[in-house]
Amino acid sequence: MKPDVKKLVETFSETAARVKLQLKAKGFVLPVAHNGGIKFKHLWVKRNDNGFYDIRNLHNPKKIYHKDIGAHKLAMAITIYEGFGKTYNLTEIQKIDNVYLHHANNITIYNYHISKAQEAGDDVKEQIIRSRADHHEIALNSVRKDINRVLDRAEKLLFENK
């Protein structure tokens, strides 16, 4: 690393540590990295062997509150709501997660078939599959906005009433 970049990184790290301490002193509790996952209060979000996210008890990892959540931002939103004991619409979040997984999975499948059509030199098949993938990409971008909206609402709880 160049000396200027190294100094910038060190300065940023020091500032981040100082801000964390100031927030903690003021009573804010923020999610932090922990053992390959993210912890918040007594909850721990960790990716499972299937690639989905589970929300577990930090002190007893065998106790699982929610499992197989596809979008990590939705898992964090649920964790924040649960950590503060606030009510939230789990059905809405699960519906958004299911739609996200549907479109993301279809894009993965179509990208595979596009690469196979390119290998075979079948331009017509490639264009047909690409149009289907584009449809799902547009839908996925819409779902990502919904996911960000859910996380933004949850994050507001972190800084309320302080």
MARGURO-759914 format. One record per residue: x, z negated, y negated of N, C-alpha, C, O in turn; residue in three letters. Coordinates in steps of 0.05 Angstrom, whole numbers, padded with zeros to 5 digits, always signed. Atoms other than C-alpha are relative to their C-alpha. Layout:
N
XZYXZYXZYXZYALA...
% end
This chain:
162
+00017+00000+00024+00000+00000+00000+00018+00000-00025+00038-00014-00026MET-00015-00001+00025+00025+00016-00070-00002-00027-00014-00022-00042-00010LYS+00001+00026+00013+00043-00045-00112-00024-00005-00018-00036-00026-00019PRO+00023+00003+00018-00012-00032-00164-00026-00005+00016-00042-00022+00009ASP+00024+00002-00017-00065-00024-00109+00000-00028+00013-00021-00041+00015VAL-00002+00026-00013-00040-00086-00073-00007-00022-00019-00022-00041-00012LYS+00006+00020+00020-00044-00127-00137-00030+00000-00006-00042-00021-00010LYS+00029-00002+00005-00115-00101-00150-00016-00013+00022-00035-00027+00017LEU+00014+00011-00023-00137-00120-00080+00003-00030+00000-00017-00045+00006VAL-00004+00029+00001-00106-00190-00086-00017-00012-00022-00029-00033-00018GLU+00016+00010+00023-00140-00200-00154-00029+00000+00007-00044-00020+00002THR+00028-00001-00008-00207-00178-00126-00006-00021+00021-00027-00034+00019PHE+00005+00021-00020-00200-00224-00066-00001-00028-00012-00018-00044-00005SER+00001+00026+00014-00184-00283-00111-00025-00004-00016-00037-00025-00015GLU+00025+00001+00015-00243-00267-00156-00024-00005+00018-00041-00021+00012THR+00023+00003-00018-00290-00260-00097-00001-00029+00011-00022-00040+00013ALA-00001+00027-00011-00267-00327-00068-00010-00020-00022-00024-00039-00015ALA+00008+00018+00022-00277-00361-00136-00030+00002-00005-00043-00018-00009ARG+00029-00003+00004-00347-00331-00145-00015-00013+00023-00036-00026+00018VAL+00013+00013-00022-00366-00355-00075-00001-00030-00004-00022-00043+00001LYS-00001+00029+00005-00344-00425-00092-00019-00009-00023-00032-00029-00021LEU+00018+00006+00022-00382-00424-00158-00029+00001+00008-00045-00016+00001GLN+00028-00002-00009-00446-00400-00125-00007-00023+00019-00029-00034+00017LEU+00005+00022-00019-00439-00452-00070-00004-00026-00016-00021-00043-00008LYS+00003+00025+00016-00430-00507-00123-00027-00001-00014-00037-00022-00019ALA+00026-00001+00013-00494-00484-00157-00023-00001+00019-00046-00001+00011LYS+00021+00003-00020-00533-00489-00092-00009+00026+00013-00028+00026+00028GLY+00007-00025-00012-00535-00416-00072+00012+00001+00028+00035-00007+00032PHE-00010-00004-00027-00528-00400+00002-00001+00030+00005-00023+00042+00004VAL-00001-00028-00004-00505-00330+00017+00008+00007+00028+00022-00009+00041LEU-00008-00009-00026-00498-00292+00082+00030+00006+00000+00041+00017-00019PRO-00029-00005-00002-00425-00289+00106+00006+00010+00028-00009+00005+00047VAL-00009-00010-00025-00387-00256+00162+00007-00023+00019+00018-00044+00010ALA-00005+00021-00019-00381-00297+00226+00001+00011+00028-00019+00022+00038HIS-00004-00008-00028-00353-00279+00295-00013+00027+00006-00027+00030+00026ASN+00010-00027-00006-00370-00205+00291-00028+00004-00008-00040+00025-00001GLY+00027-00002+00009-00437-00217+00259-00003-00011-00028+00017-00013-00042GLY+00005+00011+00027-00469-00246+00197-00016-00026+00004-00036-00026+00018ILE+00015+00026-00002-00491-00319+00190-00013-00005-00027-00002+00001-00048LYS+00015+00009+00023-00542-00346+00142-00015-00025+00008-00033-00025+00025PHE+00010+00027-00006-00559-00420+00144+00004-00004+00030+00027-00004+00039LYS-00002+00006-00028-00574-00434+00218-00004+00025+00017-00006+00023+00042HIS+00005-00025-00014-00584-00360+00237+00025+00017+00001+00042+00017-00016LEU-00023-00018-00005-00535-00309+00264-00010+00027+00009-00023+00029+00030TRP+00008-00027-00007-00546-00234+00265+00024+00013+00013+00046+00014+00002VAL-00022-00012-00015-00504-00200+00318-00010+00024+00015-00032+00024+00025LYS+00007-00024-00015-00504-00132+00350+00002-00006+00030+00021-00019+00039ARG+00000+00005-00029-00522-00135+00424+00013+00023+00015+00022+00043+00002ASN-00014-00020-00016-00494-00093+00481-00014+00027-00001-00002+00048+00005ASP+00014-00025+00002-00548-00040+00471+00001+00013-00027-00010+00035-00031ASN-00004-00012+00027-00529-00027+00398-00021-00009-00020-00021-00001-00043GLY+00020+00010+00018-00589-00064+00369+00010-00028-00011+00031-00038-00002PHE-00008+00026+00012-00587-00129+00328-00019-00022+00010-00043-00018+00012TYR+00015+00024-00008-00609-00197+00352+00004-00022-00022+00025-00023-00034ASP-00002+00023+00018-00624-00257+00308+00000-00025+00018-00020-00031+00031ILE-00003+00023-00018-00599-00320+00343+00004-00025-00016+00009-00025-00041ARG-00006+00025+00012-00591-00393+00329+00031-00003-00001+00044+00002+00020ASN-00029+00001+00003-00520-00404+00302+00012-00021+00018+00034-00018+00028LEU-00011+00023-00015-00511-00470+00340-00007+00002+00030+00006-00011+00046HIS+00008-00004-00027-00545-00447+00404-00005+00030+00004-00028+00038+00003ASN+00004-00029-00001-00533-00372+00414-00019+00010+00022-00027+00033+00021PRO+00019-00008-00021-00577-00371+00476-00029+00001-00011-00046+00015+00001LYS+00026-00001+00012-00637-00383+00431-00002+00024-00019+00011+00025-00039LYS+00004-00025+00015-00660-00315+00405-00027-00001-00014-00047-00005-00001ILE+00025+00000+00016-00711-00312+00349-00013+00028+00000-00037+00031+00004TYR+00009-00028+00000-00717-00236+00345+00022+00017+00014+00045+00011+00010HIS-00020-00016-00013-00683-00183+00387-00007+00030-00003-00030+00038-00008LYS+00002-00029+00000-00672-00108+00389-00011+00012-00026-00030+00028-00025ASP+00007-00011+00026-00678-00093+00315+00020+00023-00005+00044+00019-00003ILE-00017-00024+00003-00651-00023+00300+00016+00001-00025+00039+00009-00025GLY-00013-00002+00027-00635-00027+00226+00012-00027-00008-00003-00047-00009ALA-00012+00025+00007-00585-00080+00206-00010-00012-00026-00011-00036-00029HIS+00012+00010+00025-00616-00085+00137-00026-00015+00005-00032-00035-00008LYS+00025+00014-00007-00683-00104+00168+00006-00026+00014-00008-00046+00010LEU-00007+00025-00013-00649-00155+00212+00009-00021-00021+00002-00044-00018ALA-00009+00018+00021-00617-00186+00150-00024-00010-00016-00026-00033-00024MET+00024+00008+00015-00684-00186+00113-00016-00022+00016-00024-00042+00004ALA+00014+00020-00016-00717-00223+00171+00015-00026+00000+00003-00048-00001ILE-00017+00024+00000-00659-00272+00173-00003-00015-00025-00005-00040-00025THR+00003+00013+00026-00666-00287+00099-00027-00014-00001-00029-00037-00010ILE+00027+00012+00001-00741-00298+00105-00001-00025+00018-00011-00046+00011TYR+00001+00022-00019-00732-00342+00167+00017-00024-00011+00009-00047-00008GLU-00018+00022+00011-00674-00381+00134-00013-00016-00021-00009-00041-00023GLY+00014+00014+00021-00717-00399+00075-00027-00011+00008-00041-00025-00007PHE+00026+00009-00009-00779-00411+00117-00023+00013-00015-00045+00001-00017GLY+00020-00015+00015-00818-00360+00077-00017+00018+00019-00007+00026+00040LYS+00017-00017-00016-00876-00320+00105+00007+00029-00007+00014+00036-00029THR-00005-00029+00004-00867-00245+00114-00016+00015+00021-00026+00003+00040TYR+00016-00016-00017-00902-00188+00148+00018+00012+00022+00029+00034+00018ASN-00017-00009-00022-00865-00180+00214-00010+00027+00011+00006+00044+00019LEU+00012-00025-00011-00913-00125+00237+00009+00024-00017+00016+00045-00007THR-00009-00021+00018-00895-00083+00175+00029+00007+00005+00037+00030+00006GLU-00029-00004-00004-00821-00093+00186+00005+00014+00027+00022+00032+00029ILE-00003-00012-00026-00827-00075+00260-00009+00029+00000+00003+00046+00013GLN+00009-00028+00002-00866-00012+00243+00021+00017-00014+00027+00039-00005LYS-00021-00015+00014-00813+00010+00193+00024+00004+00018+00036+00026+00019ILE-00023-00002-00018-00759-00005+00245-00005+00021+00022+00013+00037+00028ASP+00007-00019-00021-00795+00036+00298+00001+00029-00011+00011+00047+00003ASN-00001-00027+00012-00803+00096+00251+00029+00008-00005+00037+00031-00001VAL-00029-00005+00005-00729+00090+00231+00013+00008+00026+00028+00028+00027TYR-00013-00006-00025-00707+00089+00304-00010+00027+00011+00006+00042+00023LEU+00011-00025-00009-00753+00148+00321+00015+00024-00013+00024+00042+00001HIS-00013-00022+00015-00724+00193+00267+00030+00001+00005+00042+00023+00008HIS-00029+00000-00005-00652+00171+00277+00007+00010+00028+00027+00024+00031ALA-00005-00010-00028-00656+00183+00352-00005+00030+00002+00011+00044+00015ASN+00005-00029-00002-00687+00252+00343+00023+00015-00014+00031+00036-00004ASN-00022-00014+00014-00632+00271+00293+00025+00001+00019+00038+00021+00020ILE-00023+00001-00018-00579+00249+00344-00004+00021+00022+00015+00036+00029THR+00006-00020-00022-00612+00291+00399+00002+00028-00011+00015+00045+00002ILE-00001-00027+00011-00620+00352+00354+00028+00008-00007+00036+00031-00003TYR-00028-00007+00007-00548+00348+00330+00016+00007+00026+00033+00025+00025ASN-00012-00007-00025-00526+00349+00403-00008+00028+00008+00009+00044+00016TYR+00010-00027-00008-00569+00410+00417+00010+00022-00019+00015+00045-00010HIS-00012-00019+00019-00543+00444+00354+00028+00007+00008+00036+00030+00008ILE-00027-00005-00008-00472+00436+00378+00001+00017+00026+00018+00034+00029SER+00001-00016-00025-00491+00464+00447-00008+00029-00006+00003+00047+00006LYS+00008-00027+00008-00525+00524+00414+00023+00014-00013+00026+00038-00009ALA-00023-00012+00013-00463+00536+00372+00021+00009+00021+00033+00030+00019GLN-00019-00006-00021-00419+00534+00434-00009+00025+00016+00007+00042+00023GLU+00011-00024-00015-00465+00585+00468-00002+00024-00018-00007+00046-00008ALA+00002-00022+00019-00466+00628+00405-00029+00009-00004-00034+00032-00012GLY+00029-00007+00003-00543+00626+00402-00008-00009-00028-00017-00031-00032ASP+00006+00006+00028-00555+00630+00327-00030-00006-00005-00037-00023-00022ASP+00029+00004+00003-00631+00634+00333-00008-00028+00009-00022-00043-00006VAL+00006+00027-00010-00636+00571+00375+00011-00021-00018-00002-00041-00024LYS-00013+00019+00019-00588+00535+00328-00017-00003-00025-00021-00026-00034GLU+00016+00002+00025-00631+00552+00267-00026-00014+00005-00036-00030-00012GLN+00026+00014-00007-00695+00529+00302+00004-00030+00002-00011-00046-00009ILE-00006+00029-00004-00664+00463+00322+00008-00013-00026+00000-00035-00032ILE-00009+00011+00026-00632+00454+00254-00025-00005-00018-00025-00025-00033ARG+00024+00004+00017-00701+00462+00220-00015-00025+00009-00026-00040-00007SER+00013+00025-00011-00729+00407+00266+00016-00024-00009+00004-00045-00017ARG-00017+00023+00008-00670+00362+00250-00003-00005-00030-00004-00028-00038ALA+00004+00004+00029-00680+00374+00175-00026-00014-00006-00027-00031-00024ASP+00025+00014+00003-00752+00352+00182+00003-00031+00004-00007-00047-00012HIS-00004+00028-00006-00730+00286+00213+00019-00013-00021+00017-00037-00027HIS-00018+00011+00021-00674+00278+00161-00015-00008-00025-00010-00028-00037GLU+00016+00005+00023-00724+00282+00105-00017-00025+00004-00019-00043-00013ILE+00016+00024-00006-00769+00231+00139+00018-00025+00002+00009-00046-00007ALA-00018+00023-00002-00709+00186+00153+00008-00010-00027+00010-00034-00031LEU-00007+00009+00027-00690+00185+00080-00023-00016-00013-00018-00035-00028ASN+00024+00015+00010-00761+00162+00063-00001-00028+00012-00006-00048-00001SER+00000+00026-00014-00756+00107+00115+00022-00018-00011+00019-00042-00013VAL-00023+00016+00011-00688+00085+00087-00008-00013-00026+00000-00035-00032ARG+00009+00012+00025-00722+00074+00020-00018-00024+00006-00016-00044-00008LYS+00017+00022-00008-00774+00030+00054+00017-00024+00010+00012-00047+00003ASP-00018+00021-00010-00718-00009+00089+00014-00014-00024+00015-00039-00024ILE-00013+00012+00023-00681-00020+00023-00020-00016-00017-00012-00037-00028ASN+00020+00016+00014-00746-00043-00009-00005-00027+00013-00007-00047-00001ARG+00004+00025-00015-00757-00095+00045+00024-00019-00004+00021-00043-00009VAL-00024+00016+00004-00685-00119+00039+00002-00011-00029+00010-00034-00034LEU-00001+00009+00029-00689-00122-00038-00019-00023-00004-00012-00043-00018ASP+00019+00022+00002-00751-00166-00033+00011-00026+00012+00009-00048+00000ARG-00012+00024-00013-00715-00213+00015+00023-00011-00016+00026-00035-00019ALA-00023+00009+00015-00652-00215-00027-00007-00015-00025+00008-00031-00035GLU+00009+00014+00024-00691-00238-00088-00004-00030+00006-00001-00046-00012LYS+00003+00029-00008-00704-00303-00049+00027-00014-00003+00027-00039-00007LEU-00026+00013+00001-00629-00316-00050+00006-00012-00027+00020-00032-00030LEU-00007+00009+00027-00628-00324-00125-00024-00011-00016-00022-00014-00040PHE+00024+00012+00013-00698-00352-00140+00004-00030-00003+00017-00042+00013GLU+00002+00028+00004-00708-00421-00168+00026-00015+00000+00028-00037+00010ASN-00025+00014+00001-00636-00438-00180+00008-00005-00029+00029-00016-00035LYS
% end
